[in-house]
Amino acid sequence: MKKTILKKPKGFIDVYKHKAGAEKDRTHYCPGCGHGILHKLIAEAMEDLDIVDDTILISPVGCSVFAYYYFDTGNFQAAHGRAPAVATATSRANPDKVVISYQGDGDLAAIGGNNIIQAANRGENIVVFFVNNAIYGMTGGQMAPTTLEGQVTTTTPYGRNTDTDGYPMKMCEVISQFTAPTYVERVSLHDAPHIRKTRAAVRKALQNAKERKGFQFVEVLSTCPSGWKMDPVKSMEWVKEKMLPLYPLGVYRDKGDEARVINRPVPIMEPATVWEKLGISADADVDFPRGDVPEQYKKMSIRVAGFGGQGIMVTGQALASVALEYGYNVSWLPSYGPEMRGGTANCSVNIQDGVIGAAEAVKPTMLLAMNRPSLEKFEESVVPGGTLIYNSTLIDIEPTRTDIKVFAIPITGMADELGNTRVQSLVNIGAYAAITGAFRVEDIVSLLPKLFKGKKQAIIDLNAKAVKAGFDFVKENF
Amino acid sequence: MADAKYPRSEVNLDKCKGCGLCIAACPKKVLVFSSKLNSKGYHYAEYTGTGCVGCGNCFYNCPEPDAITVYLRNYDPEKEV
């Protein structure tokens, strides 16, 4: 139906209820801001294409961070420059939706430079509206990658110097280098005829998106009267005189009929389905009945620390894996250097009923120190009344704390006696079982084939001996 | 003979920020700054009352979603639902 009235499009929310402050009937944009013009074109196109309820808009960081105040669509607000990445995920998870990444030049070309390049190269099924006003507006008018040569900004007070600041980035030219994008056009908002062309480009991009035809990129030359320190009408003239010669308008890519719908696998979003695919039951699968665990060992936050290669990670994983079989909630968080062996390594394990908050054992209830630097570094962090297990084979100093329980165990020595230093991890588990009463030796041993899946039976048997040795040592000596 | 009331551009004066883009875009020069101020302290734009051809330039040049409404050439108040 032909329009008889031009009025606030239905793509906008009636009253901007999400907007802070009292002025819920107008935008936060400065007088004459190009964002408002483009917002109106997008809102109108969404209404006319009947996609308002099927659109998810990703708002960036910049003045348009508050785009969600105005558009009556779904919305995610992304970290600076990451809108194309968030749009990618949104689009992949919701392949039937129109996903818009609305970004400014600082956001898109500087901070998110790589994000947009990768999204374009993958041909994600998203629409990017790139508002190029040659400046960082929201932050107070600093130089952006698109700032013109000689342009004065707060960070280029003598004008942009290409020798020190590089050259203005031409994003349409960059994006059109890739094979995947469907439609790439640069338009401008500097006068009424060009706004009509922008309107057509916006509609084309959204129409393509509605048909799921891949990556649409519309660069819109816009104004920042406040950042440029010009009145709005002069700003429009400045776009025409200064920006147009540098940023040629036109269609840089239009695949037209060649554009095709790409059906990508939709990620599984439902936890229950994920568990099913992994063969895990969502119900607590308690295999072992719990023993009589003293109160102080019911909620454990454990730090295991030592050299890389001492089985630190295996100890932590085994603790968590065994505890899981008793129906506890567990977490395991490793922390290590880039080297596989020889560096320092530690991990945090939480074993408790109820929700586990922070996974890192910042204030552990138990420290298992496998070498001297670990004892020195972490001893102070143990909570009063907590437990310290240390490897007395390698640690030749005495712990200084008197308000914690201390168990000196020659872990490395015992493992050596068993014939393989590497079984010290399971000596640790045996010792833990004896101290806390949380695990039974026979339960741990029955889990070893699962923990050491694919290992030879001899290795499994040796580890079973190690568990027993650790358990017995504690029972006999403490 | 069409009703002289239409086509017509209508400025919602309290939503106008006085940027002047509609005035610059009007081919018939029938929009002007008001000598009065609105509640936000802007000299808002207003229609002189005659001469609008309903081109819609002011609507599309206006950055504010709800500051300008344009009743186009084909607008007929009696046919509106």
HADDOCK unambig.tbl for C-alpha pairs under 7 A between the chains (distance, minus, plus):
assign (segid A and resid 4 and name CA) (segid B and resid 71 and name CA) 6.21 0.50 0.50
assign (segid A and resid 4 and name CA) (segid B and resid 72 and name CA) 5.19 0.50 0.50
assign (segid A and resid 4 and name CA) (segid B and resid 74 and name CA) 5.69 0.50 0.50
assign (segid A and resid 4 and name CA) (segid B and resid 75 and name CA) 4.75 0.50 0.50
assign (segid A and resid 5 and name CA) (segid B and resid 70 and name CA) 5.58 0.50 0.50
assign (segid A and resid 5 and name CA) (segid B and resid 71 and name CA) 4.60 0.50 0.50
assign (segid A and resid 5 and name CA) (segid B and resid 72 and name CA) 5.62 0.50 0.50
assign (segid A and resid 5 and name CA) (segid B and resid 75 and name CA) 6.80 0.50 0.50
assign (segid A and resid 6 and name CA) (segid B and resid 59 and name CA) 6.87 0.50 0.50
assign (segid A and resid 6 and name CA) (segid B and resid 69 and name CA) 5.54 0.50 0.50
assign (segid A and resid 6 and name CA) (segid B and resid 70 and name CA) 4.91 0.50 0.50
assign (segid A and resid 6 and name CA) (segid B and resid 71 and name CA) 6.51 0.50 0.50
assign (segid A and resid 7 and name CA) (segid B and resid 66 and name CA) 6.83 0.50 0.50
assign (segid A and resid 7 and name CA) (segid B and resid 68 and name CA) 6.83 0.50 0.50
assign (segid A and resid 7 and name CA) (segid B and resid 69 and name CA) 4.66 0.50 0.50
assign (segid A and resid 7 and name CA) (segid B and resid 70 and name CA) 6.58 0.50 0.50
assign (segid A and resid 8 and name CA) (segid B and resid 65 and name CA) 5.24 0.50 0.50
assign (segid A and resid 8 and name CA) (segid B and resid 66 and name CA) 4.99 0.50 0.50
assign (segid A and resid 26 and name CA) (segid B and resid 15 and name CA) 6.21 0.50 0.50
assign (segid A and resid 26 and name CA) (segid B and resid 64 and name CA) 6.90 0.50 0.50
assign (segid A and resid 27 and name CA) (segid B and resid 64 and name CA) 6.70 0.50 0.50
assign (segid A and resid 31 and name CA) (segid B and resid 17 and name CA) 5.32 0.50 0.50
assign (segid A and resid 31 and name CA) (segid B and resid 18 and name CA) 6.73 0.50 0.50
assign (segid A and resid 31 and name CA) (segid B and resid 19 and name CA) 4.99 0.50 0.50
assign (segid A and resid 32 and name CA) (segid B and resid 19 and name CA) 4.94 0.50 0.50
assign (segid A and resid 32 and name CA) (segid B and resid 21 and name CA) 6.69 0.50 0.50
assign (segid A and resid 32 and name CA) (segid B and resid 63 and name CA) 6.15 0.50 0.50
assign (segid A and resid 33 and name CA) (segid B and resid 63 and name CA) 6.26 0.50 0.50
assign (segid A and resid 34 and name CA) (segid B and resid 63 and name CA) 6.54 0.50 0.50
assign (segid A and resid 36 and name CA) (segid B and resid 63 and name CA) 3.84 0.50 0.50
assign (segid A and resid 36 and name CA) (segid B and resid 64 and name CA) 5.69 0.50 0.50
assign (segid A and resid 37 and name CA) (segid B and resid 60 and name CA) 6.64 0.50 0.50
assign (segid A and resid 37 and name CA) (segid B and resid 61 and name CA) 6.22 0.50 0.50
assign (segid A and resid 37 and name CA) (segid B and resid 62 and name CA) 6.14 0.50 0.50
assign (segid A and resid 37 and name CA) (segid B and resid 63 and name CA) 4.21 0.50 0.50
assign (segid A and resid 40 and name CA) (segid B and resid 65 and name CA) 5.94 0.50 0.50
assign (segid A and resid 191 and name CA) (segid B and resid 25 and name CA) 6.96 0.50 0.50
assign (segid A and resid 192 and name CA) (segid B and resid 25 and name CA) 6.17 0.50 0.50
assign (segid A and resid 192 and name CA) (segid B and resid 57 and name CA) 5.81 0.50 0.50
assign (segid A and resid 192 and name CA) (segid B and resid 61 and name CA) 6.47 0.50 0.50
assign (segid A and resid 232 and name CA) (segid B and resid 19 and name CA) 5.90 0.50 0.50
assign (segid A and resid 232 and name CA) (segid B and resid 21 and name CA) 6.74 0.50 0.50
assign (segid A and resid 233 and name CA) (segid B and resid 20 and name CA) 6.72 0.50 0.50
assign (segid A and resid 233 and name CA) (segid B and resid 21 and name CA) 5.93 0.50 0.50
assign (segid A and resid 233 and name CA) (segid B and resid 24 and name CA) 6.99 0.50 0.50
